[in-house]
Amino acid sequence: MTGVAIVGAAECDLGVTGKSILGLQTQAVTRALADAGLSLADVDGIASTSVSRFSATQLAEHFGITPRWTDSTFAGGSAYEMFVARAAQAIEAGQASVVVITFASNQRSAASRRLGGVYEPWTPEAQFEEPYDPLFPLSYYAMAAQSYLHHSGAKREQLAEVAIAAREWALLNPKAFRHTKGSLSVEDVLGSTMISSPLTAADCCLVTDGGGAIVLTSLERARDLKQVPVRVLGYGERTTNNSFTGHDDLTASGAAGSAADAFARAGVTVADVDVTQVYDSFTITVALTLEALGFCGKGEALDLIADGRTRPGGALPLNTSGGGLSYCHPGQYGVLLLVEAVRQLRGECGARQVPGAEVAVAHGTGGILSTHATVVLGRDR
């Protein structure tokens, strides 16, 4: 358990914005600071990867501040959960007093394409994988899904529940990209365009503009600010693989190790968790993550979520914003997992609010099931 809290959280504009990345970053950061009752003059730490190779440097100049601490570690979708750990450590060590963690992308407005090979011609993996022209990262997650269904004995129809539940939450979130699209059925998911077997378009995350920011400071200072502090209780991370070439088990997730460390630091167990936000780049990502976090045994996730257990009103509230599948996915979704977790613990989610939420987990996944980071948050009592 740390002496650090999240005191501000906000999204920038979402969907198809027509704005620049820096414009969206400015929205996210200034909105999160306003939410916290702070200003840019208070900020002395920045963590981000979204603008350029020198993201933190560029943002510092853009906002006219000289930070005492920065981080631009690139780990894909898990980076922002990793940043929470780094920021908490920096604040506790006295390297910074107020840290902003932020991401934004205009990928849909800019019509960027994320498909195609990931490996440069000279990397060792290229000779084994590129000849098959995989879609990155989709084909790799599809292979993990094929392996999972084969070894677990689960049915393809069961995996569709992940997308169906996400849509039900999105229908309760006015900011969700799919807010007005109606419920999904198993037939809708299986009947949508096949992209990489067994995953259809409905199994894949959105491609949108968007992003968000959170603000962290010491718990002592947080208790004098305008919002109920959300404590950083624990964190953990694992980095497992770069390619699939040398990966013995495509369904083995490093989230098991990151979660074990996070829960141990927090002094809680998975049974104490009231609301869960996990990276849902694809439906299979959710199944693998739920098992690794300890909500069920290996191969049991699709049985666990059957009968609407993760939908609104269910016993396991999951991805309550609508997730990357139906709410927003700007390329790296990790910061928005944290934004939603904070709002749930502060009781701000309206129709989708989980009653009495006291403990939340946010888990990010990056690359091709390559990087894994877990954060446990708790409402300050």
C-alpha positions, 0 to 999 in steps of 0.5 A: 500500500502506498501513500499516493492517491489519484486526485484527478481523472478525465477524458479528452474528446472521443470518437472522430474529433478532427483534432491534433494529438496535442490538442487532445492531450491539452484537453485531457490534461487540463480537464484532469487538473480541473477535476483535481482542483489543480493547475499546470503550475502545480505539475512537476512530473509527466508520463506519456508515450503518445506524441513522439519518441520524446513525448514527455519532453514535447508535452513539457514544452507544450505546457510550459513547465519544467518537470522534475521527473518524466517517464516515456517508457513504451510498453504498448497498452500496459504502459499507463498502469506501469506509469502509476507504479513509477509515479507513485515511487517518484512521489514517495521518493520526493522526486515529484509532488504532482504527476500527470499521466496522459495519452491521446491519439487522433488515429481515426481522424488521421485514418491511420492503419494498424494492420501489417507486419510488426517486425523489421526485416532484420529482426530474428523473428521476421524470418519465421513470421513475416512470410505468412503476412500476419495482421498485427496484432490481430492474427497473433491474438487469433492464434491465442484464441484458437489455442484457448478454445482447443485446450479449454474445450470452450465453444466459440459462442461462449467467447462472444459473451465478452463483446455482448457484455461490453456493449451492454455497459456501453449502452449506459455510457453516453460517451461510448462510441457504440452508445446508440448501436443497440445490444449485441447477440451471439449471432451478431458477433459470430456473423460479423465480418471474419477478420482472422479466425476465429475472431470477427470484427465484433471481437476486435476493439474499436479504432477511435480518437481519444485518450485521457489523463490522471493526476497523482499526488501524495495522500496527505496533499490529496486529502486537502483537495476537492475530490475523494482520494483514490489510493494506489494500493498496489501494482505489479508488472511482467514482460514475457515475450516479443514474438510468438515464435518462441512462446510455448503456451499462447494462453499463458499470461504474464498477468498472473505474476503482475496481479500476484505482486499487485495484490500482495502490495495492496494487502487484498485478494481478488475476493475484495475487488468490487469492479474490474477494468481489463484491457479488451483489445480483443475478446480473447484478451479478456478471457486470458486476463480474468484467469490470470488475475485469479477470478477463476482457474485456467480454461474456466473464464468463459464459464465464469462469464456465462449467464451475464455475470459481467453485464450490468447488475451481474456479480462481476462488474467488468469494463463498466465504460463499455471497454475498448470493444464498445466505448473507445480505443485510441490505440493505447487504452490503458489510461482509460482503464484508470479513468473509469476505475477512479470514477467508479470508486468516486461514485460518479458513473450514473446509470452504470455505477457499481453500488458501494465500490471500494476496491478496483483493479485496472489491468493493461496488456501490451504488444502481442500478450507481451507486457502486463501491468496491474494496479489495485486502487481503493477509495480512501476511507 
